Amino acid sequence: MGGAERGNRADTRDGQWAYIGSFTAGGGRGITVAAVDAVTGALTPHSAVDTIVNPSALALDPGAGVLYAVSDTEPGAVAAFRADAGSLTPLGPAVGVGGSGPTHLGVAGRRVLTANYGSGSVSSLAIGPDGSLCGPPAVLTHRGSGPDADRQRGPHAHQVLPDPGGRWVLSVDLGTDSVRVCVLDPATGELRVHAETVLRAGSGPRHLAFHPDGEVAYVLHELEPVMTVCRWDAAAGHLEALTEVAVDTEGLPAGERAHPSVVCVPPDGRFVRAAVRGSNTVLTFSLPDGAEKPRFTGGVDCGGVWPRDLVTDPSGRRLYVVNEWSGDVTWFEADPESGRLRRGGAVEVPAAACVVFS
């Protein structure tokens, strides 16, 4: 295993590590731990663990030094690992989520939350004193459907995350064309729906990212190439859809459908990035007129095939694209003024699904 910058030795003076999840059913290694070069941003694989099947989503609790990984299976589960000096040590066996096909997870207080695509539900698991997980899960099942007969016959929770203030939990459902705002009971872990924002029928919302100001959120849709700009009222727990922005699909082969996957916002809040599968591009939107008015400024080739995840590193200087079908993670240098992306390199990771940074 080695980075695209052959002959490079990773400079890890800042002690930063990347954790890359991959589909073991597709030939992936499970979770790959890679050193992050402090100067170039290059990733150099250091170790891997294959004790969990299909870790398609990861979440790091940096304060506790614990990495959580879903097992995207039927039934689904979550595993916890102690993350220390480039190694992962399991913290007990994986714990069932009470649902199928979890595709995303997040940490909210002393709970790990999962979005279970197959069963259309969101689960909550308690975190023990050592970071391990405790069952049984508390499960909130979504209700509803959408007009797409192939993809929306029932609910399909695709993402779950706490809001920036940590008071609310939001779940994005591709099957019901909506985002639910929930209250999490810290004692029992139970989730209760507080409000639901209904988006355009058939659009298939997949992924949401907040602007650093905490007042605007962007929802990327999978079934139609659009991004919805929303206003977030943290006091009221209300998400208001303001406008839709077209997602460029230039370069999409004739007869094929675009499948937007992930939206992210760098720490400086000056740009919005979106990945589009099918056209295999990463798009940049600038925000010169404010966070509520993204302006498309261009796209670049993602460096591989089928970009499933898109992550800005903690410094905001680089963007990492996880390309599932080509089996690699490609990184780009981001110009802080123009937002332009310049390809830096890539590392091979078969059946790659996601990446998080320490």
N, C-alpha and C positions, 0 to 999 in steps of 0.2 A: 504494500500500500504506500502511495506516495503522492505528493502534490504535483500540480502541473508544472510548477517551477522546478524542474528536475535539477538535482544537485544542491538545492537550497536546504539549509538547516534552519529549522524554526527558531526564531528569537523570541523566547517567552519570558522576557524580563518582567512583564507585567503580570505573569501567572495566569493569563486568560486561556480558557478552554472552550471549545465548541463541542456540543453533543448533537449527534446527527442520528435521527431515527430512520429506519428503513423497513420495508416489507420483507420479512423472512420468507413468506410464501412465494415471493418473486425473486428469491436468491439473495436478499439483503442479509447483512451481518447482524441485524438487531440494532443495537445502539453503538455507534462508533464515537470514541472520544478522540478529538483532534486538538493538537496544540495550535494556537493562533500566533502567528508571527507579529510581534509588536510593531515592526517597521512596515512590512509589506501587506499584512493581513492574510497571508497565505495560510492554508490549513494543512497540517501534517498529521495523518492518522497515527495515534499512539497506542490505542487498545480498543477492544470491542467486547461486548457481552451479548450473548444470544439466548439468555434465559427467559426472555419474554417474546411471545409471538406477535409479529406485526406491530411494533411500536410506532404507529403512524403519527402520534402527537406527543410532545414532551412539554413539561413545565418545570422550571427551576425555582425553588425557594432559596434565594441566595443567602438570606440571613441564617437559615438552618443548614445550608450546604446539602440539600436533599433534592434529587431529581425524581420527578414522577413521570411515568410513561403509561399510556393506555395500551391495551392489547385489543387491537381492532379485529375482534373475533365474535363468534356466536357460541355461547354468551360472552360478553365483554368483561374486561377486568382492568385493574390498575396496579402497577408495581412501583415500589419506592426503592431508591438507591442512595446510599451515602456517596456523595461526589467529593473526592479528595485527591489532590495531586495527580490528576490524570487517570484516576481509576474509579470504578463504580463497584460498590459492595451492596448486594441486595439486603434490604431491611425487611426480612420475612417474605413469605409467599405473596403472590399477586392476590388481590381481593376482588371479588365479583362486584360489578356495578348494578346488577339487577336489570340490565338491558343489553341490547345487541349492537355491535358495530360502532363502538365509541370512536369518534373522529377528532375530538378536541377535548382539552381539559384546562383548568385554571385553578389557582390557589386563592381562596378567600378566607382570610383569618385562619382558623384551625380546621378548615375543611378543604378537601379536594373535590372539585366539581367536574363532571364529564358530560359532554353532549353525545347522546347515543343515537346515531343516524338511523340504524336499522329499526329500533323500537320507537323512535320518535319521542324520546324522553330525556330528562336531565337528572343526573344522580349526584348525591352528596355523600362523601365518606369522611369520617373523623380522622384527624391526624393525631397520633400518639406523641408522648413526650420526646421520643427519640426520632420522630419523623416518619415512623412506620404508619401503616393504614389500618383502620379498625372498621370492621363491618358490624351489623349489616348496613347497607346503604339506605338513605332516604331517597325516594324516587318520585319525581313529578312527571307525569305523562302528559304530553301535549295532545290537543284535539284539533281536528280540522283537516282540510285537503286543499288542492288547487286544481286548476284546469288542465294541467299537463298530465295526460292519462298514463304516460310512461314513468314519470318521476314524482308525481304529486297525488297519488291515491290516498296517502295518509301523511301524518307528520314525519318530518325528518330533521331532527335537531342537528345542526352542523357545527355550532360553536357556542361556547358558554364562557363568560368572563365577568369579573367584577367591574363596576364603573370606576373612574379614576379616584373618587373619594372613598371607595370601599363600602358604601352604604347599600348599594343595590347590586343585583346580579342580572345580566342581560343574556338571553338565549336567542340565537338566530336560527330560524326554522325554514329550510328550503321547501318543505312540503306544504306549509300553510301560508307562505308568502308574508311572514310577519316576524317581528322581534318582540319578545316578551320581557317585561321588566318585573323582576321577582324580589321578594323579601326573603332573606335567609335567616332562619332562627339559629343563633349561634349555639344554643344549648342542645337542640335536637337535630340540627342540620336540615330540617324540613324547609322546602321552598314553597312559597305561596305567590301566585301571580298577582301582581299589583296593577299592571296595565299592559296593554298589547297594542303595538303600532302595526297597523295593516298596510302593507306595501302593495305595489301594483300586481294584480293577479297574473300568475304565470311567469313572473320574473325570477323566482327561485333565489332569494337571498341566501348567501353562503357565509360571508365573512364581514366582520365589523371592526373598525379601528377608530379610536378616539384621537382627536387633535390634542396636542399638549396643553392647550388652553382649557381643556375639560368641558368645553361648551358646545363643541361640534363633533359629530361622528359621521363616518363614511361607511355605507353598506354596499358591498360589492355583490352583484347578482351572478349566478352561474347559468341560469337558463336563458337569460337575455343579456347582451353585452351593455349593461348600464351600471352606473354607480349612483346611489341615492345619498344626497347630502342632508343631514338631519341636525336639528338643534336639540341639545341635551340640557334639560332642566334638572339639575341634581337635587334641588330642594324638593321638587314635586315628584321626582322619579318619572319624568315624562320625556319620551323621545318623539319629536315632531319632524316628519318628513317635509323638507322644504322644496327640493328640486331634484331632477335627475340629470346626470351628465353622461353623455354617450361615451362608451369605451371603444376605442379604435380597434378594428379587426383587420387592418391592412395586412396583406400577406397570407390571409387564410386561404387554403386551397379550395378550389371550386367544389361546391357540394358539401363541404364540411362545416361543422358548427363550432363556433367559439365557445370556450368554457372558462370564463374568468374565475380565478381561484382565490387570490389573497390581495388585500389592500394593507398598506402600512404607511406610517407617517414618521419621518426622521425626528429626532429629539428637538431640533431647532424649529420645527413646525412650518417650514417654508415651502415644503413640497408634499405631494401625495403620490405614492407609487402603487401600481397595480400590475399583477401578473395575469397573462391571458394564455391559457392552453389552447392548442389548435394553431393559432398564429405564432405561438412560442415567442412572445414578446413581453417586455417590461415597459410599462408606460409611465410617463412622468407628467404630473399636473402641478403647475405653479399656483401660488396663492397671493398674487400682488394686490388683489382687491379685498383680501380678507379670507378667513378660513371657510366661509360659507360659499365662496365663489371660485372653485377650482377652474383653472384654465389649462387645457391640454397643450403641452409644449413639445411632445415627440415621444418616440419609442425606440428601443434597441432590441436586437436579438438577445434572447435569454441565455444564450451560450450552450443550449442543449435542447431537449425535447420534453414537453409537458411539465412546465414549471408549477409545482404543487405548493411551494412555500416561498416566502419572500421576507427577509429579515434585515433590518438595519442594525449594524453592530452598535454596542453601547456608546462608542465615540461619535457616531453619526457620520463618520468619514467613508464608510463602505456599506455596500448593499450585497447581500448574499442570496443567491437564487438556487433553490433546490429543484433539480430537474429529475423527475421520477423515471421517465421512460429511457432516457439516455444514461441514467445512473451516475449523476455527478452533482457537485455543488460548485457553482461558479460565483466569483466575487468581482465586484466592480468598484472602482474609485468614483466617488461622487463629488463633483465640483460644488463647493458650498454656495457659490454665487449664482451660477446658471442652472444648477441641478443636473447638468449633463453627466452621463455615466460612461466611464472608460473601463473596458474589460481588463482585469488584473490577472486572472488565472482560474484554474479549476482543479478539483480533486475528484478522483473516482470514488463513488459510493453507490454500489449497485442497489437499484430499487429504492432510491432515496425518497424520503417523505417529508422531513422537517428538520429544523435546526434551531437550537437555542444557545445562548452564550452566557458564560459566567461573568 
